[in-house]
């Protein structure tokens, strides 16, 4: 279980996070939304132990995070992070070696490395480009390699920072499918994103942050129906929620669900 309890963090004299209590075990996929500067990236760095809160705690299995070298190594095998820019996590020129990088650092047996790399490549659908030099991959393909490099750790939690940033519509849809496959394996995914439609579609629960504080939390359909709260947080409603709120359309999670519901209503 990954959670925080009354977590506060500041850079020198600048408060960034204020008394945050999160529970990331309640849903398979949890979303965190907020405008730039609300503290999402700082929160992620606290969750993976890069930063340490001045007050409160990051909790793993109900206990405060162990910040010793060994404790952090163990924690990052259970909670892995994929940054917005995949270049920050790519170290090799070939896909398989890059995905295997963290496992070789840990001294994992080569046969086990091969098994995990193969599973990760299948999960992110990278078979078609696994033999291309990484420098020739698209931005979206590099994102999938970075995710595969996290998945080989077989962690319980995957933190994704802006997973759809810079992706075209096809790449965005592939990312949605990858997130669904990861969650279907019993893993927990935490997504920080400005892509409000993505968060609405794939997340079971959502937190809205503003000024380093949680101002709303709950089921996405309920949270995103609060138009005034979202405006105060510098956000807009997902388009499917807006259609429901403004025009009375059925509240659906996906475009396909909406079209099917309208088709049924028309035929009735």
C-alpha positions in Angstrom: 0.0 0.0 0.0 1.4 3.4 -1.0 0.0 6.4 0.8 0.9 9.7 2.4 -0.1 11.1 5.8 -0.2 14.9 6.4 2.7 15.3 4.0 4.2 18.8 3.7 7.2 19.9 1.7 9.0 23.2 1.1 12.0 24.2 -0.9 14.0 26.3 1.6 11.4 28.9 2.7 8.9 28.2 -0.1 6.0 25.9 0.9 5.0 23.6 -2.0 2.9 20.8 -0.5 0.5 21.3 2.3 -0.8 18.6 4.7 -1.5 16.0 1.9 -3.1 12.7 2.7 -3.4 10.3 -0.3 -4.4 6.7 -0.5 -3.2 5.2 -3.8 -4.4 1.6 -3.0 -8.1 2.3 -3.3 -8.1 2.1 -7.1 -6.2 0.3 -9.8 -5.6 3.6 -11.6 -5.5 6.9 -9.7 -5.2 10.3 -11.3 -3.7 13.6 -10.0 -4.6 16.8 -11.8 -3.9 20.4 -11.3 -2.4 23.4 -13.1 1.3 24.0 -13.5 3.0 24.7 -10.2 0.4 23.0 -8.0 3.0 20.5 -6.7 2.3 17.3 -8.8 6.0 16.8 -9.8 7.2 17.5 -6.3 4.7 15.0 -4.9 6.0 12.3 -7.2 9.6 13.0 -6.1 8.4 12.6 -2.5 6.7 9.3 -3.4 9.8 7.8 -4.8 12.1 9.1 -2.1 14.1 11.6 -4.2 12.7 14.3 -1.8 11.9 13.9 1.9 9.0 15.8 3.5 9.7 18.1 6.3 6.4 17.1 8.0 4.2 14.0 7.6 5.3 10.9 5.8 5.2 8.8 2.7 3.8 5.4 3.8 4.7 2.0 2.4 2.7 -0.9 3.7 1.5 1.3 6.6 5.0 2.3 7.7 7.0 5.5 7.0 9.5 5.3 4.1 13.0 4.1 5.1 15.4 6.7 3.7 18.5 4.7 4.1 20.3 3.6 0.9 19.1 0.1 1.2 15.6 1.2 2.1 15.3 3.5 -0.9 16.7 0.8 -3.3 14.0 -1.6 -1.9 11.3 1.0 -2.2 12.1 1.9 -5.8 11.8 -1.8 -6.7 8.2 -1.7 -5.4 7.4 1.9 -6.6 8.8 2.8 -10.0 8.5 6.2 -11.8 8.4 7.0 -15.5 9.2 10.7 -16.1 7.5 12.9 -18.7 10.7 13.1 -20.8 11.8 9.5 -21.7 15.3 10.8 -22.5 15.9 11.1 -18.7 15.6 7.3 -18.4 17.2 6.0 -21.6 20.9 5.1 -21.3 21.6 2.6 -24.1 21.4 2.7 -27.9 19.5 -0.6 -28.2 16.0 -1.3 -26.7 16.6 -4.6 -25.0 19.8 -3.5 -23.2 18.0 -0.3 -22.0 15.0 -2.2 -20.6 17.4 -4.6 -18.8 19.6 -1.9 -17.4 18.1 -1.7 -13.8 18.0 -5.5 -13.5 21.6 -5.9 -14.5 22.5 -3.3 -11.9 20.8 -5.4 -9.3 22.6 -8.5 -10.4 19.5 -10.4 -11.5 20.2 -13.7 -13.3 20.3 -13.3 -17.1 17.6 -15.9 -17.8 15.3 -14.0 -15.5 16.3 -10.7 -17.2 15.4 -12.2 -20.6 12.0 -13.4 -19.3 11.1 -10.0 -17.8 12.3 -8.0 -20.8 10.2 -10.2 -23.1 7.1 -9.7 -20.9 7.6 -5.9 -20.7 8.1 -5.6 -24.5 4.9 -7.5 -25.1 3.0 -5.4 -22.5 4.0 -2.1 -24.1 3.6 -3.5 -27.7 7.2 -2.7 -28.6 7.9 -5.8 -30.8 7.8 -3.9 -34.0 10.6 -1.6 -33.1 12.7 -3.4 -30.5 15.6 -3.9 -32.9 15.8 -0.3 -34.1 18.5 1.9 -32.6 16.9 4.0 -29.9 18.0 7.3 -31.5 15.7 6.5 -34.5 12.6 5.9 -32.3 9.7 8.4 -32.1 8.9 10.2 -28.9 6.0 7.8 -28.3 8.1 4.8 -28.8 10.8 6.1 -26.4 8.0 6.6 -23.8 7.1 2.9 -24.2 10.7 1.8 -23.8 10.9 3.9 -20.6 7.7 2.3 -19.3 9.1 -1.2 -20.2 12.2 -0.3 -18.3 10.1 0.3 -15.2 7.8 -2.7 -15.7 10.7 -5.2 -15.6 11.1 -4.3 -11.9 7.7 -6.0 -11.4 6.8 -3.2 -9.0 3.5 -2.9 -7.2 3.1 0.7 -8.2 3.9 2.6 -11.4 4.0 6.4 -11.3 3.5 8.0 -14.7 4.2 11.7 -15.1 2.3 13.1 -18.2 2.2 9.8 -20.1 0.4 11.3 -23.1 2.4 14.5 -23.4 3.8 14.9 -26.9 1.9 12.0 -28.3 -0.3 12.0 -31.5 -3.8 10.6 -31.3 -2.7 7.1 -32.2 0.1 7.2 -29.6 -2.3 8.5 -27.0 -4.7 5.6 -27.7 -1.8 3.1 -27.4 -0.9 4.6 -24.1 -4.5 4.2 -22.8 -4.3 0.5 -23.8 -1.0 0.0 -22.1 -2.3 1.5 -18.9 -5.3 -0.8 -19.0 -3.0 -3.8 -19.5 -0.8 -2.9 -16.6 -3.8 -2.4 -14.3 -5.3 -5.8 -15.5 -2.1 -7.5 -14.2 -3.1 -6.3 -10.7 -0.6 -3.4 -10.5 -1.5 0.1 -9.3 -0.9 3.0 -11.6 -0.7 6.6 -10.5 -1.0 9.2 -13.2 -0.1 12.9 -13.0 -1.4 14.7 -16.1 -2.8 17.8 -17.7 -4.8 15.5 -20.0 -8.1 15.8 -18.2 -9.9 13.5 -20.7 -7.3 10.8 -20.1 -7.7 11.0 -16.4 -11.5 10.8 -16.7 -11.4 7.8 -19.0 -8.8 5.6 -17.3 -8.9 6.4 -13.6 -11.1 4.9 -10.9 -10.3 7.7 -8.5 -8.9 11.3 -8.9 -7.4 14.0 -6.7 -7.5 17.6 -7.7 -4.7 19.8 -6.4 -4.5 23.6 -6.2 -1.7 25.5 -4.5 -0.1 22.4 -3.1 -3.4 21.3 -1.4 -6.0 18.6 -2.2 -9.2 20.5 -3.0 -11.3 17.6 -4.2 -11.1 13.8 -4.4 -13.3 10.9 -5.4 -14.8 9.2 -8.4 -14.0 11.1 -11.6 -17.6 11.5 -12.7 -18.5 13.2 -9.4 -15.3 15.3 -9.1 -15.3 16.5 -12.7 -19.0 17.5 -12.5 -17.9 20.4 -10.2 -17.3 23.0 -12.9 -16.7 25.9 -10.5 -14.2 24.0 -8.4 -12.3 23.0 -11.6 -12.2 26.6 -12.8 -10.7 27.7 -9.5 -8.0 25.0 -9.9 -7.3 26.3 -13.5 -8.8 23.2 -15.1 -11.7 22.5 -17.5 -14.2 19.6 -17.5 -13.6 16.5 -19.6 -15.5 16.9 -22.8 -17.8 13.9 -22.0 -18.6 15.4 -18.7 -19.3 18.7 -20.3 -21.7 17.1 -22.7 -23.5 15.6 -19.8 -23.6 18.8 -17.7 -24.5 21.2 -20.5 -26.7 19.1 -22.9 -28.0 16.3 -20.7 -26.2 13.5 -22.7 -25.6 10.2 -20.8 -22.5 10.4 -18.6 -20.1 8.0 -20.2 -16.4 7.2 -19.7 -15.5 6.8 -23.4 -16.6 8.1 -26.7 -17.6 4.6 -27.7 -19.9 4.2 -24.7 -21.5 7.6 -25.5 -22.2 6.7 -29.1 -23.6 3.3 -28.1 -25.9 4.9 -25.5 -27.1 7.5 -28.1 -27.7 4.7 -30.6 -29.8 2.7 -28.2 -31.8 5.8 -27.2 -32.5 6.6 -30.9 -33.7 3.1 -31.6 -35.9 2.9 -28.5 
